[in-house]
Amino acid sequence: MIFKYDKKLLFLMIILLISAVYFSISHYLIEGNRIKVVILFVLITFILFNLLSILRRKIELKDNVIIVKSLLGMKQIKYDEIKDAVFLYLKGRTVLILADDEKFVFISSVVEDFEKIIDLLKDKVSNDINNKLSLFDYKRNNKSKKLLYFFLIVAVVFFFIFGTFNFYTSL
């Protein structure tokens, strides 16, 4: 079974990129501070990198192995070799870290059906790891995801409002 990017997050990231470019152009046209233009270029590069990272991320659950493909490469780990499972709750997302004796994989909640991945993993791993996966806080993850969406929407609105303001003041 293959899991890819969260379509809502992808849509918001595309809109964020467009709005950041719109704001940057408006700022350039009003002959704004050149340092701000450089900062906006770095911001757009960061958004573009995250967008590409989201597009490239793919989680594949096979019969005996989990494969995580990302922008920086591919890692895989066999279910029966998993020795530890840990959840990291960050602002806006959750990351599941699965590790064996030699390597680890990250599974981020920016993947669509993250909760389903955890439920499917519970059926394939040992009882000890299953118990650790059972500690997943579905409510906290949903709250974090909503916080991330809210932040992205606020950033989009900010860029469009102030970009439009810049265009009107340059006339």
Number of C-alpha atoms within 10 A of each C-alpha: 10 12 17 18 22 17 14 11 19 17 12 18 22 15 17 25 21 16 22 23 19 18 24 24 17 23 23 16 14 14 12 13 10 11 9 13 16 12 12 18 15 12 16 19 13 13 17 16 13 15 20 15 16 22 17 15 22 21 25 16 19 12 10 12 15 20 18 20 20 17 14 9 9 13 15 16 19 16 23 13 16 18 15 16 18 16 18 12 16 11 12 19 19 22 18 19 15 22 19 16 9 7 11 16 20 17 21 19 22 22 20 18 14 23 16 11 19 16 15 13 17 18 11 17 19 15 11 13 20 18 13 14 21 13 10 19 13 12 9 14 21 16 14 19 20 14 15 17 17 14 13 17 15 13 17 21 15 16 21 20 13 17 21 16 14 21 17 11 11 12 7
